[in-house]
Amino acid sequence: MRTLINLSAEDSGASALLELKDVDITAEVIKCIQDKEYPHADYACGVLANLSKPKQCCQKVFESLDRGPVKLEGLVYILCQMNYNTKGAKLHLLAPCITNFSQLADGRRQMMDRNSLMIQRLIPFMEYKESKGRRFSIIAAIHNCCFEKENHSWLMGEDIDIVPRLVLPLAGPDVYTVEENDSLPVDLQYLGDDKEREPDPEIRKLLLEALMQMCITRNGREKMRSQNIYLILKEHHTWETDRRCIMLNEDLVNLIIRTEEEIGVEDLSTVEVSSDLSRKFLESDREYLAGDLSDIKEITEDVAKD
């Protein structure tokens, strides 16, 4: 298994393993993960994560998974069963596999199937403290699902109620008046003195980006106003030190506090931005991000990739 991890760590190795004629490497690895008594299941999860990481490989792995008896829903079920493996394997590396599949349209469609309960199973791990890797991967998968605009009403509705779930990791032990607490969703009310904000800036960035996606439509913006999410974001902004997160927070607050008449568009994804304006916005973001960071080159490259 460790040899397979090393082979699949490079894109060329992953592609070669998936091209094997005599064995379906994906199916064999999934069998190992599914076996509750397999002692090396963590390594098997690592192989599957590596195989599904390259874009050109992920679709092949997903198609093989979909042909088998376990499927994506089965992997999510295994991941969410604590102590599933009786030999001590934690299966944390199964989480990035779910993230990889969420980059595919078919993967997101299955994750948000109304009868699968996959999103509902994953949500509790957004606050999972025992493994930052598992927490990051689950939030990344849900973040990817938030880009499916046609599912926003369901994600924000009673079945999922995703907005408070995305906001909770950004909340701290902040003190509000009784009226302010009552205006918040129940899960965000009267948080204890021991409530800690998400310590990883990359995870906070994913959460803020997901919230921004939920503000794409007027219905989403009005829903977030009705839940008074601004209160949490305001306190988070005061606490935040990562300039990328500060910028996202400010952009998000700007959409929430403005009136719909000021915004003037029902669906922000339909707005066309000229290439000249796009370059100006990108340059403005670069200057902002470089304002208080030591490694300007690294951040500039990250923004350019985004």
C-alpha positions in Angstrom: 0.0 0.0 0.0 2.8 2.4 0.8 4.4 1.6 -2.6 1.1 2.4 -4.3 0.9 5.7 -2.4 4.4 6.6 -3.7 3.5 5.6 -7.2 0.2 7.5 -7.2 1.7 10.6 -5.7 2.8 11.8 -9.1 0.2 12.6 -11.8 2.0 10.2 -14.3 2.0 7.4 -11.7 -1.7 7.9 -11.0 -2.5 7.8 -14.7 -0.5 4.7 -15.2 -2.2 2.8 -12.4 -5.6 3.8 -13.8 -4.6 2.5 -17.2 -3.8 -1.0 -15.9 -5.6 -3.6 -18.1 -5.7 -6.6 -15.7 -7.0 -4.8 -12.6 -9.3 -2.0 -11.6 -7.1 -0.3 -9.1 -10.0 2.0 -7.9 -12.3 -1.0 -7.2 -9.5 -2.9 -5.4 -8.6 0.1 -3.1 -12.3 0.7 -2.3 -12.6 -2.9 -1.2 -9.8 -2.4 1.2 -11.4 0.8 2.6 -14.8 -1.0 2.9 -13.3 -3.9 4.8 -13.8 -3.0 8.5 -11.0 -5.4 9.5 -8.4 -4.3 6.9 -5.4 -3.0 9.0 -4.0 -0.8 6.3 -7.2 1.1 5.4 -5.5 4.5 6.0 -3.0 3.7 3.3 -5.8 2.7 1.0 -7.5 6.0 1.6 -4.2 7.7 0.7 -4.0 5.8 -2.6 -7.6 6.8 -3.5 -6.9 10.4 -2.6 -3.8 10.5 -4.8 -5.6 8.7 -7.7 -8.5 11.2 -7.6 -6.4 14.3 -7.2 -5.3 15.0 -10.8 -8.1 16.5 -12.8 -7.5 14.1 -15.7 -7.8 11.1 -13.3 -10.6 12.2 -11.0 -13.4 11.5 -13.6 -12.0 8.0 -14.3 -11.9 7.2 -10.6 -15.4 8.5 -10.1 -16.7 6.4 -13.0 -15.2 3.3 -11.6 -16.6 4.1 -8.1 -20.0 4.7 -9.7 -19.9 1.2 -11.3 -19.2 -0.5 -8.1 -21.4 -1.5 -5.1 -20.2 1.2 -2.7 -20.6 4.5 -4.7 -20.0 8.0 -3.4 -22.8 7.7 -0.8 -21.2 4.6 0.6 -17.8 6.3 1.0 -19.5 9.2 2.8 -21.3 6.8 5.1 -18.0 5.0 5.9 -16.2 8.4 6.5 -18.9 9.5 8.9 -19.0 6.3 11.0 -16.6 6.9 13.9 -14.5 3.8 14.6 -15.7 2.2 11.4 -12.4 0.3 11.1 -11.9 -2.2 13.9 -8.1 -2.3 13.5 -7.6 1.4 14.4 -7.6 3.0 11.0 -9.0 6.6 11.3 -9.9 7.0 7.6 -9.2 10.7 7.7 -7.7 10.6 4.2 -11.1 9.5 2.9 -12.2 13.2 3.4 -9.9 14.6 0.6 -11.4 11.9 -1.7 -14.8 13.4 -1.1 -13.4 16.9 -1.9 -11.8 15.7 -5.1 -15.2 14.2 -6.3 -17.0 17.4 -5.3 -15.0 19.1 -8.1 -16.9 17.1 -10.6 -20.4 18.1 -11.7 -21.6 14.5 -11.2 -20.0 14.4 -7.8 -21.8 17.5 -6.7 -25.1 16.3 -8.1 -24.8 13.0 -6.1 -23.8 14.9 -2.9 -26.8 17.1 -3.2 -29.3 14.3 -4.0 -32.3 15.0 -1.8 -32.6 11.3 -0.7 -28.9 10.6 0.0 -28.4 12.7 3.2 -24.8 13.1 2.2 -24.6 16.8 3.0 -26.4 16.2 6.3 -23.9 13.6 7.3 -20.9 15.8 6.4 -22.0 19.0 8.1 -21.1 18.0 11.7 -17.5 17.6 10.6 -17.2 21.3 9.8 -16.4 21.7 13.5 -14.3 18.5 13.9 -11.4 19.3 16.1 -9.5 16.0 16.1 -8.3 16.4 12.5 -7.7 19.7 10.7 -7.3 17.7 7.4 -10.7 16.1 7.7 -12.3 19.4 8.7 -10.6 21.3 5.8 -11.7 18.6 3.3 -15.3 18.5 4.4 -15.6 22.3 4.3 -13.9 22.3 0.9 -16.4 19.8 -0.4 -19.4 21.8 0.9 -17.7 25.0 -0.4 -17.7 23.4 -3.9 -21.4 22.5 -3.6 -22.3 26.1 -2.9 -21.3 27.0 -6.4 -24.4 25.1 -7.7 -26.8 28.0 -7.8 -29.8 26.0 -8.6 -29.4 24.2 -5.3 -29.2 27.4 -3.2 -32.9 27.3 -2.1 -32.5 23.8 -0.8 -29.1 24.4 0.8 -30.5 27.5 2.6 -33.9 25.9 3.4 -35.0 24.0 6.5 -33.5 20.6 5.4 -29.9 21.9 5.4 -29.9 25.5 6.7 -26.3 25.9 5.4 -25.7 29.6 6.2 -25.6 29.2 10.1 -23.4 26.1 9.6 -20.9 28.2 7.5 -21.0 31.1 9.9 -20.6 29.1 13.1 -16.8 28.4 12.7 -16.3 32.2 12.2 -18.1 33.1 15.4 -16.3 33.6 18.7 -17.3 34.2 22.4 -18.9 37.5 21.4 -21.5 39.3 23.7 -24.7 40.5 22.2 -27.8 42.0 23.6 -30.9 39.8 24.1 -32.5 41.4 21.1 -29.4 40.8 18.9 -29.2 37.1 20.1 -32.9 36.6 19.4 -32.3 37.9 15.8 -29.7 35.2 15.1 -30.4 31.6 14.0 -30.7 29.3 17.1 -27.3 27.7 16.5 -25.6 31.1 16.7 -27.3 32.3 19.8 -25.7 32.6 23.3 -22.4 31.0 22.3 -20.3 30.2 25.4 -17.1 31.9 26.6 -15.1 28.9 25.4 -16.3 29.3 21.7 -13.2 29.5 19.5 -13.1 30.8 15.9 -11.6 28.6 13.2 -7.8 28.9 13.6 -6.9 28.0 10.0 -7.0 31.0 7.6 -7.4 28.7 4.6 -10.5 27.2 6.1 -11.9 30.6 7.0 -11.3 31.7 3.4 -13.3 28.7 2.2 -16.2 29.5 4.5 -16.3 33.2 3.4 -16.1 32.2 -0.2 -19.0 29.8 0.3 -21.1 32.5 2.0 -20.3 34.8 -0.9 -21.7 32.3 -3.3 -24.9 32.1 -1.3 -25.2 35.9 -1.8 -25.2 35.6 -5.6 -29.0 35.8 -5.8 -31.4 38.2 -4.2 -33.1 35.4 -2.4 -29.8 34.4 -0.8 -29.0 38.0 0.2 -32.4 38.5 1.8 -32.2 35.2 3.6 -28.8 36.2 5.2 -30.2 39.6 6.1 -33.2 38.0 7.8 -30.8 35.9 9.9 -28.8 39.0 10.8 -25.5 37.3 9.8 -24.0 40.7 9.7 -23.6 40.6 13.5 -21.2 37.6 13.4 -19.3 39.0 10.4 -18.8 42.3 12.0 -17.1 40.7 15.1 -15.2 38.3 12.9 -13.8 41.3 10.9 -12.5 42.9 14.1 -10.8 39.7 15.1 -9.5 38.6 11.7 -5.8 39.1 10.8 -5.5 37.4 7.4 -5.9 40.1 4.7 -7.5 37.7 2.2 -10.2 36.8 4.8 -10.6 40.5 5.7 -11.1 41.4 2.0 -13.7 38.6 1.6 -15.5 39.6 4.8 -15.7 43.2 3.6 -17.0 42.1 0.2 -19.6 39.9 1.8 -20.7 42.6 4.3 -21.0 45.1 1.5 -23.6 42.9 -0.2 -25.6 42.3 2.9 -25.8 45.8 4.2 -26.7 47.4 0.8 -30.3 47.5 -0.3 -31.4 45.6 -3.3 -32.1 48.9 -5.1 -28.5 49.8 -4.6 -27.3 46.5 -5.9 -29.7 46.7 -8.8 -29.3 43.1 -10.0 -31.3 40.0 -9.0 -28.5 37.5 -9.9 -24.9 38.7 -9.7 -23.6 35.8 -11.8 -25.3 37.4 -14.8 -23.3 40.6 -14.6 -20.6 40.9 -17.3 -17.4 42.5 -16.4 -15.1 43.9 -19.1 -11.5 42.6 -19.3 -10.2 46.1 -18.4 -12.3 46.3 -15.3 -11.4 42.8 -14.4 -7.7 43.6 -14.6 -8.2 46.7 -12.4 -10.1 44.7 -9.8 -7.3 42.1 -9.8 -4.6 44.7 -9.4 -6.5 46.4 -6.6 -6.8 43.1 -4.8 -3.1 42.4 -5.2 -2.2 45.8 -3.7 -4.6 45.2 -0.8 -3.3 41.8 -0.1 0.3 42.9 -0.3 -0.3 45.8 2.1 0.5 43.9 5.3 2.1 40.7 4.2 5.8 39.8 4.2 5.7 37.4 1.2 4.2 39.6 -1.5 5.2 37.3 -4.3 3.5 34.2 -2.9 0.2 36.0 -2.3 0.3 37.7 -5.8 0.7 34.3 -7.4 -2.2 32.9 -5.4 -4.5 35.7 -6.5 -3.4 35.3 -10.1 -4.3 31.6 -9.9 -7.7 32.4 -8.4 
